[in-house]
Structures are given as C-alpha cells and as structure tokens.
C-alpha cells in the first residue's frame, strides 16, 4: 500500500478492554536466576479481543512511511453520565485506565494485524477517551503531515 493511503474505522465492542500491559506483565525468576517476563491470561485475552476487532479492517499491505495515528476509546455511559449527556453527546472520561497504558496494547494489536510495517513509522500519536452512547475504539491511520517546530523565544 502506498504511503498516501489512509485507514479509518470504528471497532464496536461492549467496552474497550481496560486491562493494560502496565498491570499484567508477570516476572518469574528460576532457581538458576533466569528472569522471564510474560503476559498473564487477562492481557492475552484482551489482545485477542483487540486483534479480532481490528482484523476485518487490516490492509492487504501494511502502510509505510511517516504515519499519524489517532486512537479514540469510547466507553458506555455510567448511570450518572447518561443523565449529564441528555443529548447523546460525548463526555470526557477522567477515570482509569490511563491513556498511555491503554495505548500500548492497542498499538501492539495494530502492529500484529499488520496495519503498518513497523511501529517506528508512527511519528504522531493522538489519544483520547470518552463516555458515549456507542462503545468501541476509533482508529485513524494516515500519512503524517509536517509539524512546524516552535519558534525560539526572543
């Protein structure tokens, strides 16, 4: 696929996985002192859910070149939120899981589904999370636009 291609989709699901790599990597030390790190079952299950949701949208050929990725996590309203959002609008989600921890598993699942040839191509990553009437994960992958560096203070 050429570097000018874009992919945008919403993977609907009851709610995005809240399991993060931060909390669910396990470390073991053998009697001989060998250290092993592995993913526990909850993390493996979350990865499978993400891959299953993303796979139908995967390109035939991975995207290459500098890429901009936007990830939006949409969680179902809580009872109190549904009353606040009478018109069905989205509300910012300021509760766990933390965005930076959630993004790791999503980016790994996108890489595993071969949306991009290498995750080092992602030069612009934007994340947000909201409560909304629809739940799922919004993904947009497109060629990155140059960003003008800030001017030096004079």
Buried (B, 14 or more C-beta within 10 A) or exposed (E): BEEEBEBEBBBEBEEBBBBBBBEBEEEEEEEEEEEEEEBEEBBEBBBEBBBEBBBEBBBEEBBBBBBBBBBBBBBBBEEEBBEEBEEEEBBEBEEEBEBEBBBEBBBBBBBBBBBBBEBEBBEBBEBBBBBBEEBBBBBBBBBBEEEEEEEEEE
